[in-house]
Amino acid sequence: MFMTTQSLPQMTEAAYVKVRDAFRRSLPGKVTTTWVTANIDGYRTEASARSLLSNLRQFGLITDDGTPTDVARQWRADESYAAACEVMLRTAFPADLVDAVSGGIPPADVMQNLFLSRGVGLGSAKNVTRIFRLIASKDIPTGRTRPTSNDGAVKKGAGTRKSRSSAGREAEVHRRETSHTTPPGPEAAVTVLRYFLDRGRLAELRVPPDLDDREKRRLFAHLKIDLLDQVSD
């Protein structure tokens, strides 16, 4: 069975954590583009807010008119998070794919190949793989996304919060994270984009603070790295 990019959610890991944190603070009566732009950092434009709303609908977290569902109420609570994840997977992805990984989450490259074999482009396959594995792990996010390891199959979690051990911190640095900071002194007008590399190393890229979305997409495409808060096709 072939799937289209439009039929699969490409919600980023960063957005996933931000929306859940916002829901935990206060579950809105309606999730609209106005609510998204006001509450979710990185989604300040109408187009990006609409894209995020589409992802939330695909996961069954909101209805067509933006009303949070019972799944959203389960998702925001730690004790019912794992149950919500199971419903979200089966709502957004083909049942045969979810059943195939019920015994454990395959490595990222295996998941990517599964999506590629169904007609999904490479960039989209990477995006979909990341969010699929994050939800399928059923590990409660702790402010920073902690995706499952790319190096091997991972057993499905029981939905309990993980302790921030040294092993957990090491897993986090294998994730590329973008942060925007303004350094002090004469370089205060420069934005620094930081990326975590392997072996605990950090790369920094200095860009003009007024870099717009179009320039940012072209820059990141040229560098062949992914943006956490943008969806690449």
N, C-alpha and C positions, 0 to 999 in steps of 0.2 A: 504494500500500500504506500502510495506517495503522499507526502505532506508538503504544503506550501509554507513559506516563511511567515505569511500572514496568519496561518492557522496555529502557530506555535508561540508560546509566550517567551519573550526575550528580556524579561525583567532582570535588571542587573542585581548582583549580590548587595551592592551598596543601597540601592533603592528598596530592596526587600527588607533590609534591617531598618531603614529610615521609616518606612510605612508602618512596620510592626511597632516600632518604638512610639510613633505618633498615635497609633490605635490604642496602645497600652496607656498612654497619658490621658486620652479622652476619645472615646469612640464617637465619631461624628454621626449626625442624623443622616446626612447625605455626603458622599464623597464626590465632589465636583472639581472642575478645572481650577476654580477659585480656591478651594480647600487645598488642592495639591500645590499650587504655586505659593500659597501662604505657609505651608507646613513642611514641604519636602525640599530640602536644599538640593540644588542641581536641576530642578524642574520648574524654573521660573517663567518659561514661555508657554503660550497656549498650546503649541504643537507638542512640546515634550510632555506637558500635563495630560493631553489627550492620549498620547502613547502609553503613559503609565496607567491611566484609567482602563485602557483596553486590556492590559496585562492583568489588572485586578479582576476584571470581568472574566477573563479566560480561566483564572484560578478559582472562580466561584466565590470570591471575597466580597463582591458587590453585585447588585442586580443591574439591569440595564439603565435604571434611573439613578444609580449611585447609592442605593440603600445598602448598608452593610448586612451581610447574611449571617446565619447561624454559624457558618464555617469561620467567618471573620471573628466572631465572638470566641470560638474555640481557639483560633489561631493566636489571639492576643494573650490568652491565659497559658501559663507554663504547664499546668496539669493536664490540659487537653491539647497541647500543641502537636504532639505526635499524631493524634487522631485526625486533626485538621490537615496535617501534611498528607496523610494517606488520601483523604478526599480531594485535596487540591491536585495531587498527581493524577488521579483517575478522572478528574474533571478536565484537565488541560492536555493530557497525553493519551495516545492510543492504549487501550487496555492490554493488548498483547505485549507492548513494550514494558508497561509497568509490571505485568506478571512475570516477564522474563528476568527482571532484576529483583524479584521479591526475596531471593535468598541472600542477596548481598549486592552492593553497588560496584559495577565494573570500573576499571581505570578510566580516566578521562578520554584517552585515545580510543578505547573500545567504544565508549558511548558516542564519540564524535563519528566514528565509522558507521554506527547504527543509524544515525541521523543522515549522514551522507548517502548511505545506501537507499534512503527513502526520498532522495531528491532535494535535500536541503543543501544550500550553499555552504562553503567552508566557514566563512565568518559567522553566519547564523548558527551553524552546527556547534561552534565553540561557545557562542552565547547561550544557546539552549542547553548545552551540556552542563555548563556551570550552574545554572539555576536548577536544573533537574537534580543534579547530585547534591546540591545544598538542601533541597527540600526532602529528597529521598533519604538523606542521612538522619533526618528527624532530630538532629542536635539543635538545641535552642541557641540562637545567636546571642552573643554576649556583648553587643555594641559594635564589635568589629566582626566582619564576616570571617568564618573559619571554614573554607571549603574542604571537602574530603580530599585525601591525598591523591595525586595523579599517578603515583608509582605502583599502585596495586589495588586489588578489590578491597572494599571496605564493608564491614558488617553494618547492618542497619542499627541505628541507635535506638534507645528506649525512650527518648524524649526528655532526658534529664540534663540539667545544666552541667557542663564540664568544668572541672577546676582548671585554673590558669597555671598549669605546671610548666616546667621548662620545655617539655615535649610539645605542649600546646602552643607555646610561644614560638617554637621553632617552626611549627606547621604554619603559623600565621605569616612569618616572613617569606614563606614561599609564595604567598599571595601578593600580587602587585596591587598596591594601594596608592591612589592619588590623593594628595593633600595640597591645599593652597595656603601658603603662608606668606607674610610680608616681612622680609628680613629688616632688622634695624639699621640705622645709620644712613649713609649716602645712597644705598641701594633700596631705599624704602619704596620706590616706585616700581619695583620689579616683583613679579609673582614667581614663586618657586614651586614647581611641580615635583613631588617626590615619588619614587617608585622603589618598592622593596624587591631586591634581587635574591638569588640563591645565596646560601652560606652567610645569611645575616647582613649582606651588603646593601647599601642605599645609593641610588642614583638620583641626581638632581638636575632639573632642566629649568633654566631661567627664561621667562618669556615676558613680553610687555603685559602690563596689568589690564589693558583694554582689548586683549585678544578676544575676538568674537567667535561664535560657534563655528562658522564656516572656516575661519583660519585654523581653529583648533582641530577640526576634523581633518583638514588637509595635512597639518603638521603631524598628527598621530598616524595617519595613513602612510606618510612618508617614512616615519620611524618604525612602522610595522609593529605598533603596540596598541593595546586596547584601552579604550576609555571605560571607566567603571560606570559612569552616569550617561553614556551614550550607547545606542545600539548600532552596531556595524552590520552591514549587509554582505 
